[in-house]
Amino acid sequence: MYEKLKPAIALLDKYNKPYDIVYTNFVGEIVYEDDWQIAVRVENGKMV
């Protein structure tokens, strides 16, 4: 997956935009997804 994100990361770096890279084996409960993003539900600082 990281290889697929390299072009997007390069753009963020080029335009000095902040971002986080999160590595996990547990993605939690997906509450939204489209072609470009995913949102997960977080409860008490932990992915649910």
N, C-alpha and C positions, 0 to 999 in steps of 0.2 A: 504494500500500500504506500509506503514511504516513497518508493520510486515514482509512483503515479502522481504524488503530490509535489515533487521537486519543481515543476514549472510554476506552480502557484506560490510556493515558498520563495522562489527566485524573484517573483514580482513583488511580494511583500517586502523582501529585503531591499530590492531596488528602490522602492518608494518609501523605505523606512517606516513601514507599518508594523505595529506590534502583533505578535501572535503567540500562542502556546501550542506545543506539541505534547500530547498526552498519550502515553503508552499504557495499555491495560488489556487484560484478558477477559474483563467483565465490562460490558458496555452499559449495563443498567437497563432501565425501561425507556425505549425509544418513544418519544411523544410527538415528534415531528420529523419528517424526512422529505427532501425533494432532490432534484438532480445535483445540487451544490452543497447541501448542508444537512446535518443531523443534529437534533436536540434530544438530550436525555434528561430524565427527571432525577433531581438530586434532593436528598433528604438528610438534614443534619450534617452537611458537608460530605456525605457519602452517596455514591450512585446507588440508586434503588433498583 
